[in-house]
């Protein structure tokens, strides 16, 4: 955790001139260019991408630190409307109906999905 904080602190110092060194986590990311540059550098240094849904909720550097210190959500169904419908109606569906999410990181080509998912 301290290593991540130190990396993000260095990134912020690279992009923003801080008057108070202790308030680096309070830096607002309202300027889209600044937000892009800081978060791009954070993603490249930590090797962890920030999902689009999370990007909208990051308004300060402190929010980015919280994201990187928090647990990564591994469930690919989160935020997917069809998956949500399947989870809500699971007890009403026949047992052979399941939702199989396509996970881009696995590199499964569209034409190969049927073969792999069986």
C-alpha positions in Angstrom: 0.0 0.0 0.0 2.8 2.5 0.8 4.5 1.7 -2.4 1.4 2.5 -4.4 0.9 5.7 -2.5 4.5 6.7 -3.1 4.1 6.0 -6.8 0.9 8.1 -7.1 2.5 10.9 -5.0 5.4 11.0 -7.4 3.0 11.2 -10.4 1.1 14.0 -8.8 4.3 16.0 -8.1 5.3 15.5 -11.8 2.0 17.1 -13.1 1.0 19.6 -10.3 3.0 22.2 -8.4 1.9 21.7 -4.8 2.0 24.6 -2.4 1.3 22.3 0.6 3.1 18.9 0.2 0.8 17.2 2.7 -2.4 17.9 0.7 -1.4 16.1 -2.5 -4.4 13.7 -2.1 -6.8 16.7 -2.1 -5.8 17.7 -5.7 -9.0 18.0 -7.7 -9.2 16.2 -11.0 -11.7 18.5 -12.6 -9.5 19.4 -15.5 -9.9 16.5 -18.0 -6.4 16.9 -19.4 -4.8 16.7 -15.9 -7.1 13.8 -14.9 -6.1 11.9 -18.0 -2.4 12.5 -17.5 -2.4 11.5 -13.9 -4.6 8.5 -14.2 -2.8 7.3 -17.4 0.5 7.4 -15.5 -1.1 5.6 -12.5 -2.4 2.9 -14.8 1.0 2.4 -16.5 3.0 2.3 -13.2 0.6 0.0 -11.4 -0.3 -2.2 -14.4 -3.9 -2.0 -13.4 -6.6 -0.3 -15.5 -9.4 1.7 -14.1 -12.8 0.7 -15.5 -14.9 3.4 -17.1 -17.5 3.1 -14.4 -14.9 3.9 -11.8 -13.4 6.8 -13.8 -16.5 8.9 -13.4 -16.4 8.6 -9.6 -12.7 9.6 -9.3 -12.8 13.4 -8.6 -9.6 13.8 -6.5 -6.2 12.1 -6.3 -7.4 10.6 -3.0 -10.2 8.8 -4.9 -7.6 7.3 -7.2 -5.5 6.1 -4.2 -8.6 4.5 -2.7 -9.3 2.7 -5.9 -5.8 1.3 -6.1 -5.7 0.3 -2.5 -9.2 -1.3 -2.7 -10.0 -4.8 -3.8 -10.4 -5.3 -7.5 -13.8 -6.6 -8.6 -13.3 -9.9 -10.3 -16.9 -10.6 -11.2 -17.3 -9.7 -14.9 -21.1 -9.7 -14.5 -21.1 -6.6 -12.4 -22.6 -3.7 -14.4 -23.8 -5.9 -17.2 -27.6 -5.5 -17.7 -28.2 -9.0 -19.1 -26.2 -10.6 -16.3 -28.2 -8.6 -13.8 -31.4 -9.9 -15.4 -30.1 -13.5 -15.2 -29.2 -13.1 -11.5 -32.6 -11.6 -10.6 -34.5 -14.3 -12.5 -32.3 -17.2 -11.7 -34.9 -19.1 -9.8 -37.4 -18.8 -12.6 -35.1 -20.0 -15.4 -34.5 -23.6 -16.5 -31.2 -25.1 -15.1 -29.7 -25.2 -18.6 -29.9 -21.4 -19.0 -26.9 -19.6 -17.8 -25.1 -16.3 -18.5 -21.6 -16.7 -19.7 -19.9 -13.3 -19.9 -17.4 -12.5 -22.6 -14.2 -11.3 -20.9 -12.0 -9.3 -23.3 -8.8 -10.0 -21.3 -9.0 -13.7 -22.0 -8.5 -12.9 -25.7 -11.3 -15.3 -26.9 -12.2 -14.4 -30.5 -15.9 -14.1 -31.3 -15.8 -17.0 -33.7 -14.2 -19.3 -31.1 -16.6 -18.5 -28.2 -19.0 -21.4 -28.9 -16.1 -23.9 -28.9 -14.6 -22.7 -25.6 -17.8 -22.1 -23.6 -19.2 -25.7 -24.1 
